[in-house]
C-alpha cells in the first residue's frame, strides 16, 4: 500500500521495485528508455511530467490534477 505522504517519485520507485516485471519491460511498455529509467530509479535524475505520466499509467496509476481553491477577494 502507498502512504499518502509519499511524493509521486517515491510512489513510482516503490511500484517499480514491487512489480513482477523487469525494469526493461516497464520502460519499454511506458515508452521511455532503459537509461532514463535507471537514472530515475537510482535518484540521479527526475522524470519529465510526460515520462512520469507514461510510467504511472504503465504501473496502473492515474495522475490527476487537483483544482486549487481560490481565495475570495
C-alpha positions as CSV (number, residue, x, y, z in Angstrom):
1,X,0.0,0.0,0.0
2,X,1.1,3.6,-0.6
3,X,1.4,6.2,2.0
4,X,-0.5,9.5,1.2
5,X,2.6,11.5,2.4
6,X,4.8,9.8,-0.2
7,X,5.7,12.0,-3.2
8,X,5.0,10.9,-6.7
9,X,8.6,9.9,-7.4
10,X,8.7,7.7,-4.3
11,X,5.5,6.1,-5.2
12,X,6.7,5.3,-8.7
13,X,10.0,3.9,-7.5
14,X,8.2,1.7,-4.9
15,X,5.8,0.4,-7.6
16,X,8.8,-0.4,-9.9
17,X,10.6,-2.3,-7.2
18,X,7.4,-4.2,-6.2
19,X,6.5,-5.0,-9.8
20,X,6.8,-8.6,-11.1
21,X,8.0,-7.0,-14.4
22,X,11.6,-6.2,-15.2
23,X,12.8,-2.6,-15.4
24,X,13.4,-3.2,-19.1
25,X,9.8,-4.3,-19.6
26,X,8.3,-1.4,-17.6
27,X,10.5,1.1,-19.5
28,X,9.5,-0.4,-22.9
29,X,5.8,-0.5,-22.0
30,X,6.0,3.1,-20.9
31,X,7.9,4.2,-23.9
32,X,10.9,5.6,-22.1
33,X,14.5,4.5,-22.4
34,X,16.1,2.0,-20.0
35,X,18.8,4.6,-19.3
36,X,16.1,7.1,-18.3
37,X,14.5,4.5,-16.1
38,X,17.8,3.6,-14.5
39,X,18.8,7.3,-13.7
40,X,15.3,7.8,-12.2
41,X,15.4,4.6,-10.0
42,X,18.9,5.4,-8.7
43,X,17.9,9.0,-7.9
44,X,20.3,10.6,-10.4
45,X,17.5,12.4,-12.4
46,X,13.9,13.2,-12.1
47,X,11.4,12.4,-14.8
48,X,9.6,14.9,-17.0
49,X,5.9,15.2,-16.3
50,X,5.2,13.4,-19.6
51,X,7.6,10.5,-18.8
52,X,6.2,10.3,-15.2
53,X,2.6,10.1,-16.6
54,X,3.6,7.3,-19.0
55,X,5.3,5.4,-16.2
56,X,2.4,5.9,-13.8
57,X,-0.1,4.6,-16.4
58,X,2.1,1.6,-17.1
59,X,2.2,0.8,-13.4
60,X,-1.6,1.2,-13.0
61,X,-1.7,4.7,-11.5
62,X,-3.6,7.7,-12.8
63,X,-2.2,11.2,-12.4
64,X,-5.0,13.7,-11.7
65,X,-4.6,17.5,-11.4
66,X,-6.2,18.8,-8.3
67,X,-8.1,22.1,-8.6
68,X,-7.0,24.7,-6.1
69,X,-9.4,26.7,-4.2
70,X,-9.1,30.4,-5.0
71,X,-9.2,32.8,-2.1
72,X,-12.2,35.2,-2.3
73,X,-11.2,38.8,-2.5
